Amino acid sequence: MPVRTRAAERYARAVAAALAAVACLLLAANAGPTAAAGSPAPAGESAPRLGEPALGEPALGESASVHR
């Protein structure tokens, strides 16, 4: 016959199991594929700053015919 355990021991085991489950869920949520968001810009290249036109695009207020 199994030995009875105290309520405090049962609660401690339940809390430990809950913490382990939360830790596993957090690790699983953060372990997604790293390339899904796209790769960073290659070395020496960076994204254009906010307000600056990208290469080959006219600036705000300028028509495309000026740059051709």
ABEGO torsion letter per residue (X at the ends): XBBBBBAAAAAAAAAAAAAAAAAAAAAAAAABBAAAAEBBBBBGBBBBBBGBBBBGBBBBGBBAAAAX
